[in-house]
Amino acid sequence: MRRYLFPLILGIVGCAILIQLGLWQLDRLAWKESMLDEIRAGIDAEPVPLPAEVDPSMKYLPVTVTGTTTGQEIDVLSHDRDQGAGYQVVSRFVTDDGRAILLDRGFVPQELRHVARPPVRLQVRGNLHWPQDASSSTPAPNLDENIWFARDVDAMARTLDTQPVLVVASFITGDNQGAEPVPVAVEGIPNNHLSYAVQWFLIAATWAVMTLALIWRIRQRSY
């Protein structure tokens, strides 16, 4: 019996730890889903006029702005499931009260990238956003070609000489000049806790099988 004791204890302790990690991921899943529900409710809430003071704590706040684009824009490399490769058009937008902000007007396909988009008056409903598009492997913007590979509010604001405020349009009244709004949505927020939980439970099952196999081999040697 002593021969079985150490592998049995090792197997039980290992399985207990792995199962606990899986249960922790399920707890995280419930927390994440609750958070996403809150964000979704905030995104869809009744919009308010753009506040005088804006900061990242207001992420996803629904707002309305009225004003005029200036013809200056940043083209962010993007992709649409139906239209393929294209760009998110981020325009310099001057509100009726004189504030220069960033306006993500939406997606244009590759062939419409160089279509002229002169100043135009727009009424916009959208959400304040501070997207985290970039990763450690994201290239720096190609400023000569005006091609960006991620939205960076501070960097875009410096380039277009605006406040570091980005409104992502969900609905636009006026000539949006070929751009199709891409509203803020929770689908872009990672939620991998269920797959992590399944992985931990599978590892626990594998650990249990390996433990039983080891005990069986010890038993066979005793004959």
C-alpha positions in Angstrom: 0.0 0.0 0.0 2.9 2.3 0.7 4.0 2.1 -2.9 0.7 3.6 -4.0 0.6 6.4 -1.4 2.9 9.0 -3.0 1.4 8.9 -6.5 -2.1 8.8 -5.1 -1.5 11.9 -3.0 0.3 13.6 -5.9 -2.7 12.8 -8.2 -5.3 14.0 -5.7 -3.5 17.2 -4.9 -2.8 17.9 -8.6 -6.4 17.3 -9.7 -7.7 19.4 -6.8 -5.5 22.4 -7.9 -6.4 22.0 -11.6 -10.1 21.7 -10.9 -9.9 24.8 -8.6 -8.3 26.7 -11.4 -11.1 25.7 -13.7 -13.7 26.8 -11.2 -11.9 30.1 -10.8 -12.1 30.7 -14.5 -15.9 30.0 -14.4 -16.1 32.6 -11.6 -14.2 35.0 -13.9 -16.6 34.1 -16.8 -19.6 35.2 -14.7 -17.9 38.4 -13.7 -16.9 39.2 -17.3 -20.4 38.5 -18.6 -21.9 40.8 -16.0 -19.4 43.5 -16.9 -20.2 43.1 -20.6 -23.9 43.4 -19.8 -23.2 46.7 -18.0 -21.1 48.0 -20.9 -23.8 46.9 -23.4 -26.4 48.8 -21.4 -24.2 51.8 -21.3 -23.5 51.8 -25.0 -27.2 51.6 -25.8 -28.2 54.3 -23.2 -29.8 57.6 -24.2 -27.1 59.9 -25.6 -26.1 63.2 -24.0 -24.4 66.2 -25.4 -20.6 65.9 -25.5 -19.5 66.9 -21.9 -17.2 69.9 -21.5 -14.6 67.8 -19.7 -13.9 64.3 -21.1 -11.6 61.6 -19.7 -11.1 57.8 -20.2 -13.5 57.0 -17.3 -16.3 58.0 -19.7 -15.4 55.2 -22.1 -18.5 54.0 -24.1 -20.6 57.0 -23.0 -23.3 57.7 -25.7 -23.0 61.3 -27.0 -24.3 63.5 -29.7 -22.2 66.1 -31.5 -23.0 68.5 -34.4 -20.4 70.2 -36.4 -18.2 70.1 -39.5 -15.4 68.0 -40.8 -12.3 69.9 -42.0 -11.2 67.5 -44.8 -8.3 66.2 -42.7 -8.4 62.5 -41.9 -6.5 59.5 -40.8 -7.0 56.2 -42.6 -6.7 53.2 -40.2 -6.2 49.8 -41.9 -9.3 47.7 -41.3 -11.4 44.8 -42.6 -15.1 44.2 -43.2 -16.4 40.7 -43.3 -18.5 41.4 -46.4 -16.4 44.0 -48.2 -12.9 42.8 -47.4 -9.9 45.1 -46.8 -10.4 48.8 -46.3 -10.0 51.6 -43.8 -11.6 53.3 -40.8 -11.9 57.0 -41.6 -11.0 59.1 -38.5 -11.7 62.8 -39.4 -10.9 66.1 -37.7 -14.3 67.4 -36.6 -15.0 70.8 -35.3 -18.1 71.0 -33.1 -20.6 73.9 -33.2 -19.0 75.2 -30.0 -15.6 75.3 -31.6 -14.0 72.1 -30.1 -11.8 70.1 -32.5 -12.2 66.4 -31.8 -11.6 63.1 -33.6 -14.6 61.5 -35.3 -14.5 57.8 -36.4 -16.9 58.0 -39.3 -16.7 54.3 -40.2 -15.5 51.9 -42.8 -14.6 52.6 -46.5 -13.5 49.8 -48.8 -10.1 50.0 -50.5 -11.4 51.5 -53.7 -13.0 54.4 -51.9 -10.0 55.4 -49.8 -8.8 58.2 -52.1 -12.2 59.6 -52.9 -12.3 63.2 -51.9 -14.0 64.0 -48.6 -14.1 67.8 -48.3 -15.6 69.6 -45.3 -19.1 68.6 -44.6 -21.6 69.3 -41.9 -22.8 66.3 -39.8 -25.0 65.4 -36.9 -23.6 62.4 -35.1 -24.7 60.0 -32.5 -21.9 57.8 -31.2 -19.8 56.7 -28.2 -16.7 58.1 -26.5 -14.0 55.5 -27.0 -10.3 54.8 -26.1 -9.7 51.7 -28.2 -6.8 49.4 -27.5 -6.2 48.2 -31.0 -2.4 48.1 -30.9 -0.2 45.2 -29.7 3.5 44.8 -29.4 3.7 43.7 -33.0 1.7 46.6 -34.5 3.8 48.7 -36.9 4.2 52.4 -36.5 1.9 54.6 -38.7 3.1 55.2 -42.2 2.7 59.0 -42.1 3.9 59.5 -45.7 1.0 57.4 -47.0 -1.4 58.3 -44.1 -1.9 54.6 -43.3 -2.3 53.8 -39.6 -2.5 50.2 -38.3 -4.3 50.9 -35.0 -6.3 53.7 -33.5 -4.3 55.6 -30.9 -6.3 58.6 -29.5 -3.4 60.6 -28.2 -1.2 60.1 -31.3 -4.1 60.8 -33.7 -5.0 63.9 -31.8 -1.5 65.2 -32.1 -1.5 64.5 -35.8 -4.8 66.2 -36.6 -4.4 68.9 -33.9 -7.5 68.0 -31.9 -8.4 67.4 -28.3 -7.7 63.7 -27.3 -11.3 62.9 -27.7 -12.6 60.2 -30.0 -16.3 59.7 -30.9 -17.1 56.5 -32.7 -20.2 57.2 -34.8 -23.1 54.8 -34.6 -25.5 57.0 -36.7 -24.8 60.0 -38.8 -27.2 62.5 -40.3 -25.7 64.2 -43.4 -23.4 63.2 -46.2 -21.0 60.7 -44.7 -19.2 60.5 -48.0 -19.2 56.8 -48.5 -18.1 55.8 -44.9 -20.3 53.2 -43.1 -20.4 53.7 -39.3 -19.1 50.8 -37.3 -20.6 51.3 -33.8 -18.8 50.4 -30.7 -19.7 46.9 -29.6 -18.8 44.5 -26.8 -17.9 41.8 -29.4 -14.4 43.3 -29.6 -13.8 42.8 -25.9 -12.0 39.5 -25.2 -13.9 36.9 -23.1 -12.0 33.6 -23.2 -12.7 32.4 -19.6 -14.9 29.5 -20.7 -12.2 28.1 -23.0 -9.6 28.5 -20.2 -11.9 26.7 -17.8 -12.4 23.8 -20.2 -8.6 23.6 -20.7 -8.0 23.4 -16.9 -10.7 20.7 -16.5 -9.1 18.7 -19.4 -5.7 18.9 -17.8 -7.2 17.7 -14.5 -8.8 14.7 -16.3 -5.4 14.0 -18.0 -3.7 14.2 -14.6 -6.2 11.8 -13.1 -5.7 9.3 -16.0 -1.9 9.5 -15.7 -2.1 8.9 -11.9 -4.3 5.8 -12.4 -1.9 4.6 -15.1 1.1 5.1 -12.8 -0.6 3.2 -9.9 -1.5 0.4 -12.4 2.1 0.1 -13.5 3.3 0.0 -9.8 0.7 -2.7 -9.1 1.9 -4.7 -12.2 5.5 -4.6 -11.0 4.5 -6.1 -7.6 3.4 -9.3 -9.2 
